[in-house]
Amino acid sequence: MKVIALLVCFLLAFSSCSTASTQQATSIDTSIVTETPVQPEFGEELEDSKGTATSEEVESPKEPAPNPRNDAYFNDTLFVGDSIMEGIRQYVAKARKEGIVLGDAKFVTTTVGITIAHLTGHINDDIYYTYKGEEAPIEDILISISPKRVFFLLGLNDLAMGIDNQLTAERYFELINNTKKLLPNTEVIIIANPPKVNSSWLPTYVKNKEFDNDLISDFVEKIRSVCDDCNVEFVDIHASLCNDKGALDDSMCRDGYVHLNDEGARVVVDTLYKFAEYK
């Protein structure tokens, strides 16, 4: 009896788009977007004359097809960060006027120098995120939104204050575990910090005069290890943004320091999409 193989593939899709509020100079993007297709995995079935699958006849499982614009992955996602993340939020808000970008992900960011030390209670000087028009602890915001996954991008303000790399990495460990306990069904993902431009100039508000790319690179490796220890994923935008000198290109920086312009933020968004290709 001839073997008949049936292969059926269903294409499903969904996506929508909005954002969350931020402190002080941060604006809110609440645009709504339409659906976009997502490619599922393939399944197959092969039977012999006795109605059972045989090892000689069954092909190896197919690898899932990559989805270079997997916006559905970013639905019900929250991005939390400092002024670096705020630059990314601004870029996404503008890009969403042309179409779907990062699904319906929301952003909680600030232009004020918030640190991991603030979010873990080691510094208490009344710096908070603003959510729905009111200042609120990050724990309250996370509970209110209860996202499927949360991406954190933090730490450079800690280093700029002169807080030790290892101590800051340990506090990141604390923040990750606090978030897991608070929202056990929420996936936590850490985004690496960008490099700074290849210049010794620092803004006057940077207390740590040793703040440079060697310091940043060392911190990135420390938080990579923290992610391994915490069993959370790590998105390496640092590698994506480094030029051949291990620095942020001037063409991707808005202030001659470390903050990303739209071109730099575009690289971050592209890196996030690459991370989500097989999710």
Disulfide bonds with the S-S distance in Angstrom:
none
